[in-house]
Amino acid sequence: MANIPMPRTENRASPLQVRSNKTVEQILRATSELLGEVGFEKLSTNGICARAGLTPPALYRYFPNKYAVLKTLGERLMDKQNALLEKWAQNEFNPHTLEAEIFEHLKLTLDVTRAEPAGEWIMRSLHASPVLSNVRLQSHRHVTKLLVARVMHFDPKLDEAMIYDRVRLGIEMSYATIEMIFDETELDETSVLENASSLLAQNIKLALNSRGKNKSRASKRGNLRGAKRTMLHSKQPIERP
C-alpha cells in the first residue's frame, strides 16, 4: 500500500514580537471556541479567520492549515496533563496507596481538561486524525517512561519490559476513562473514576506479585510447546484395513 501524504503540521514562523504573539493567541483562542461549537470535522481555516477577525494570509503566516493549529492546542493540553503525572512520578511508589493516588490523578486530569477551552474536543481531535495522533502518542510514551522508572526504583528486580507494557496500557486506559466521562454524561463520574482506579491499580499490583513466577511460567510455556512438538512429530500414520 502506498504511503498517504499527510498535511504539514510544522508552524511556519515563531511569534518573536508581542504583536505576533498576540496574533497567534487570537488564532488559538478562536480555534478553541469554534472547535467546541462545530467539532473537528467542520472546523476550517476560513472559519478560524472569521472568528479571530484576521485575513487568511495572517493565519498562514504562522500555521499552514487547521491541523497545525490543533497540534499546538494539543501540545498545550498534553503539557498541562503531563505536568500532573510528572509531579506524581516524583513521589515514592507505594502499592498500598496506589489506588487512591490513581483516583486523585484521574480527577485532577479531568479538572485540567475541563479548565482548558474546548479541552474535551482537543482530546477527541488527537484521536480523530492520524495527522495529530503523534502528539498523543509522544505524550503518553513520555509519562509511561517516568512512571516505569518510579516502579523500578521501588523494586529493581522487576521485569522492566512487562512493567512498561502494563503502565503503557494503564496510561491509555486512563485517557479513555476521561474521554468516556465527557461522552457519557449520564454516568456517575465518581463511580467511573473509582472503578477505573481499581482496575488500573490491580493491573500494576499483578505485575508486582508475579515477579517470582515469571521464570516458572516461562518454563511451563516452554515445556508445553516442547510437548506439542513431540506429539506432532511422533504421530504414526493411521493404517487402513
C-alpha positions as CSV (number, residue, x, y, z in Angstrom):
1,M,0.0,0.0,0.0
2,A,1.4,3.4,-0.9
3,N,2.0,5.9,1.8
4,I,-0.7,8.6,2.0
5,P,0.9,12.1,2.2
6,M,0.0,13.8,5.5
7,P,-0.7,17.5,5.8
8,R,2.1,19.6,7.3
9,T,1.8,20.4,11.0
10,E,5.0,22.4,11.5
11,N,4.4,26.0,12.3
12,R,5.7,28.4,9.7
13,A,7.0,31.1,11.9
14,S,7.6,31.7,15.6
15,P,6.0,34.8,17.2
16,L,9.0,36.8,18.2
17,Q,7.3,40.1,18.8
18,V,4.5,41.0,21.2
19,R,2.2,41.8,18.3
20,S,3.0,38.5,16.6
21,N,2.4,36.6,19.8
22,K,-1.0,38.3,20.2
23,T,-2.0,37.2,16.7
24,V,-1.1,33.6,17.4
25,E,-3.1,33.7,20.6
26,Q,-6.0,35.1,18.7
27,I,-5.9,32.2,16.3
28,L,-5.6,29.6,19.1
29,R,-8.5,31.2,21.1
30,A,-10.7,31.4,18.0
31,T,-9.9,27.8,17.1
32,S,-10.8,26.6,20.7
33,E,-14.1,28.5,20.5
34,L,-15.1,27.1,17.1
35,L,-13.9,23.6,18.0
36,G,-16.3,23.5,20.9
37,E,-19.2,24.7,18.7
38,V,-18.8,22.9,15.4
39,G,-16.4,20.0,16.2
40,F,-13.3,18.7,14.4
41,E,-14.8,17.8,11.0
42,K,-16.4,21.2,10.3
43,L,-13.5,23.3,11.6
44,S,-11.8,25.3,8.8
45,T,-9.2,27.9,8.5
46,N,-11.7,30.3,6.9
47,G,-14.0,29.9,10.0
48,I,-11.0,30.4,12.3
49,C,-10.0,33.6,10.4
50,A,-13.6,34.9,10.6
51,R,-13.8,34.3,14.3
52,A,-10.4,35.8,15.0
53,G,-11.0,38.8,12.8
54,L,-8.0,38.0,10.7
55,T,-7.3,37.5,7.0
56,P,-6.2,34.1,5.8
57,P,-2.6,35.3,5.0
58,A,-2.3,36.4,8.6
59,L,-3.1,32.9,9.8
60,Y,-1.0,31.2,7.1
61,R,2.0,33.2,8.2
62,Y,2.1,31.0,11.4
63,F,0.1,27.9,10.6
64,P,-0.1,26.1,7.2
65,N,-3.5,24.5,8.0
66,K,-6.0,23.7,10.7
67,Y,-4.1,20.6,11.7
68,A,-1.1,22.8,12.7
69,V,-3.3,24.9,14.9
70,L,-4.8,21.9,16.5
71,K,-1.4,20.4,17.0
72,T,-0.4,23.4,19.0
73,L,-3.5,23.3,21.1
74,G,-3.0,19.5,21.6
75,E,0.6,20.0,22.8
76,R,-0.5,22.7,25.2
77,L,-3.2,20.4,26.7
78,M,-0.8,17.4,26.9
79,D,1.8,19.5,28.6
80,K,-0.6,20.5,31.3
81,Q,-1.8,16.9,31.8
82,N,1.8,15.6,31.7
83,A,2.8,18.1,34.4
84,L,0.4,16.3,36.8
85,L,2.0,13.0,36.1
86,E,5.5,14.3,36.2
87,K,4.8,15.6,39.7
88,W,3.2,12.3,40.7
89,A,6.2,10.4,39.4
90,Q,8.5,12.2,41.8
91,N,6.7,10.6,44.8
92,E,7.9,7.4,46.4
93,F,6.0,4.4,44.9
94,N,3.7,2.8,47.4
95,P,1.5,-0.2,46.3
96,H,-0.8,0.3,49.4
97,T,-1.9,3.8,48.4
98,L,-1.7,3.2,44.6
99,E,-5.5,3.1,44.0
100,A,-6.2,6.3,45.9
101,E,-3.3,8.0,44.1
102,I,-4.7,7.0,40.7
103,F,-8.1,8.2,41.6
104,E,-6.7,11.6,42.6
105,H,-4.7,11.8,39.4
106,L,-7.6,11.0,37.2
107,K,-9.7,13.6,39.0
108,L,-7.0,16.2,38.5
109,T,-6.6,15.4,34.9
110,L,-10.3,15.7,34.3
111,D,-10.3,19.1,36.0
112,V,-7.4,20.3,34.0
113,T,-9.0,19.2,30.7
114,R,-12.3,20.9,31.7
115,A,-10.5,24.1,32.5
116,E,-8.8,24.2,29.1
117,P,-11.0,25.9,26.5
118,A,-12.5,23.1,24.3
119,G,-10.3,20.6,26.2
120,E,-12.5,17.6,25.6
121,W,-12.7,18.5,21.9
122,I,-8.9,18.8,21.7
123,M,-8.6,15.3,23.2
124,R,-11.1,14.0,20.6
125,S,-9.1,15.7,17.8
126,L,-5.9,13.9,18.8
127,H,-7.8,10.6,18.3
128,A,-9.9,11.6,15.3
129,S,-7.0,12.5,12.9
130,P,-3.9,10.3,12.1
131,V,-2.2,13.6,11.5
132,L,-2.4,14.5,15.2
133,S,-2.0,11.1,16.8
134,N,1.7,11.5,17.2
135,V,1.1,14.4,19.7
136,R,-0.9,12.0,21.9
137,L,1.5,9.0,21.4
138,Q,4.6,11.0,22.3
139,S,3.0,12.4,25.4
140,H,1.8,9.0,26.6
141,R,5.2,7.4,26.0
142,H,6.9,10.2,27.9
143,V,4.8,9.8,31.0
144,T,4.9,6.0,30.7
145,K,8.7,6.1,31.0
146,L,8.5,8.3,34.1
147,L,6.1,6.0,35.9
148,V,8.1,2.9,34.9
149,A,11.2,4.5,36.4
150,R,9.2,5.1,39.6
151,V,8.1,1.5,39.9
152,M,11.6,0.1,39.0
153,H,13.1,2.3,41.7
154,F,10.7,0.6,44.2
155,D,11.9,-2.9,43.0
156,P,14.8,-3.1,40.6
157,K,14.3,-6.9,40.2
158,L,11.0,-6.5,38.4
159,D,10.8,-7.3,34.7
160,E,11.0,-3.8,33.2
161,A,9.6,-4.7,29.8
162,M,6.5,-6.2,31.5
163,I,6.1,-3.1,33.7
164,Y,6.4,-0.8,30.7
165,D,3.6,-2.8,28.9
166,R,1.3,-2.6,31.9
167,V,1.9,1.1,32.6
168,R,1.6,2.0,28.9
169,L,-1.8,0.2,28.9
170,G,-2.8,2.0,32.1
171,I,-2.0,5.4,30.5
172,E,-4.2,4.6,27.5
173,M,-7.0,3.3,29.8
174,S,-6.7,6.5,31.9
175,Y,-7.3,8.8,29.0
176,A,-10.0,6.6,27.6
177,T,-11.7,6.9,31.0
178,I,-11.5,10.7,30.8
179,E,-13.0,10.7,27.3
180,M,-15.8,8.4,28.3
181,I,-16.8,10.7,31.1
182,F,-17.1,13.5,28.6
183,D,-19.0,11.3,26.2
184,E,-21.3,9.5,28.6
185,T,-22.6,12.4,30.7
186,E,-25.3,10.3,32.4
187,L,-22.8,8.1,34.1
188,D,-21.8,8.8,37.7
189,E,-18.4,10.4,37.4
190,T,-17.1,9.4,40.9
191,S,-18.2,5.8,40.3
192,V,-16.4,5.7,36.9
193,L,-13.2,7.1,38.4
194,E,-13.3,4.7,41.3
195,N,-13.8,1.6,39.1
196,A,-11.1,2.8,36.7
197,S,-8.7,3.4,39.6
198,S,-9.3,-0.1,41.0
199,L,-8.7,-1.7,37.6
200,L,-5.5,0.3,36.9
201,A,-4.1,-0.4,40.4
202,Q,-4.8,-4.1,40.1
203,N,-3.0,-4.1,36.7
204,I,0.2,-2.9,38.4
205,K,-0.2,-5.0,41.5
206,L,-0.5,-8.2,39.5
207,A,2.9,-7.3,37.9
208,L,4.4,-6.8,41.3
209,N,3.1,-10.1,42.6
210,S,4.2,-12.1,39.6
211,R,7.9,-11.3,39.9
212,G,8.9,-14.6,41.3
213,K,6.6,-16.5,39.0
214,N,7.9,-15.2,35.7
215,K,10.6,-17.8,35.2
216,S,8.4,-20.7,36.2
217,R,5.7,-19.6,33.9
218,A,8.1,-19.2,31.0
219,S,9.5,-22.7,31.8
220,K,6.0,-24.2,31.8
221,R,5.2,-22.5,28.4
222,G,8.5,-23.8,27.0
223,N,7.7,-27.4,28.3
224,L,4.2,-27.2,26.8
225,R,5.5,-26.1,23.4
226,G,8.1,-28.9,23.5
227,A,5.4,-31.5,24.4
228,K,3.2,-30.3,21.5
229,R,6.1,-30.6,19.0
230,T,6.9,-34.1,20.3
231,M,3.3,-35.2,19.9
232,L,3.2,-33.8,16.3
233,H,6.4,-35.5,15.2
234,S,5.6,-38.8,16.9
235,K,2.2,-39.2,15.3
236,Q,2.0,-42.5,13.3
237,P,0.1,-42.8,10.1
238,I,-3.3,-44.5,10.5
239,E,-3.4,-47.9,9.0
240,R,-6.5,-48.5,6.9
241,P,-8.0,-52.0,6.8
